[in-house]
Structure formats: C-alpha cells, structure tokens
Amino acid sequence: MALEAGNYISVDMSNFIELWTSTDEQKEIAIKHDCSVDLGRKLIRRERKITDNNLSFVTDIIAKAVENRKNRISSDSKTNKKALKII
C-alpha cells in the first residue's frame, strides 16, 4: 500500500516502526516536522490518517526504522562473525 493522504499506514508498517524506533526517536522526528508527539503516536498506532501535512513525518519515521534495522543487522552480523572466530 502506498503512503497517501487519506489512508492509514499499514498494520505491518505500524509494527515495523514500533519495533525499530524508540519513543525518543519518534518524539524527535515529530518535533522536527512540527508535528505534535501525540499526533505522531496516533499516526504510528493507526489511530489517525495520513494527511499532506504529516506525510513528511510518516516517511521520516519509516526511514529511521529502516536505518535502525539495517544498523542492528549489520552489528549482529559482525558480532556473530567475531563469536565464530573465537569458537
């Protein structure tokens, strides 16, 4: 599903954002986009629809979740390789 004004984010995307972003990151991005923290949380929890005004928040929070996931997987990979060498 595309991110469009008038739609909610998908359930999967909501879960992905919740899993891969912290509350502090969500607050920081909401403030950056002149979006209230409460509205940001409601968008993530699918309690509010995307609008033209908050679309930039939604795309930025998704980007942050993807970045966090990528960094974590990369870090875990390096840790696993080091552990295998030790064993």
Beta strands, then each sheet from edge to edge (+ up, - down):
end
